[in-house]
Amino acid sequence: MKNILIILFVILFASKTNAQTESKDKPVIEFENTTHDFGKVWSGSQVAYEFVFVNKGIVPLILTSVKPSCGCTTPEWPREPIMPGQKSKIKAMYNSGSYQGPFAKSITINSNAGSDLQLIIKGEVLDKPKEPKSPVKLQNDGNGEGF
């Protein structure tokens, strides 16, 4: 019975040590901020924001996928590994198209750091102002006189 308890203790201790080692050997992705508010933008416009992050871990960070929540949002991200202590950025571009009203879009980041992360962009799309029309209509009678 004593031998069984010793074996169980050794197994538990070994699994705990292994779990601690695994978590230390992962990169740690830390963003300056994970949400950006564009405020008010015109319908038909394109806006962009760069989310800055740093690898706070001790091994290289690899972004395996960066997926937007819809086709109106396009991300650009580094495909090469981000070394420990290195800064990088993910650019989020939003195309308002003909949409009007408030919007909130997410970008899901999958990496070797572990859990998925989400970046959020939001704002409100306003109808583009119409070109003003002149209140006075000018006519030429063709003989050089008039107006």
DAVEN-V187670 format. One record per helix or strand of 3 or more residues. SS is the DSSP state (H for helix, E for strand). FROM is the first residue (numbers start at 1). TO is the last residue. If there is no record, write none. Layout:
ss->SS from->FROM to->TO
ss->SS from->FROM to->TO
This chain:
ss->H from->2 to->24
ss->E from->29 to->31
ss->E from->35 to->42
ss->E from->46 to->55
ss->E from->63 to->68
ss->E from->73 to->76
ss->E from->87 to->95
ss->E from->101 to->111
ss->E from->114 to->126
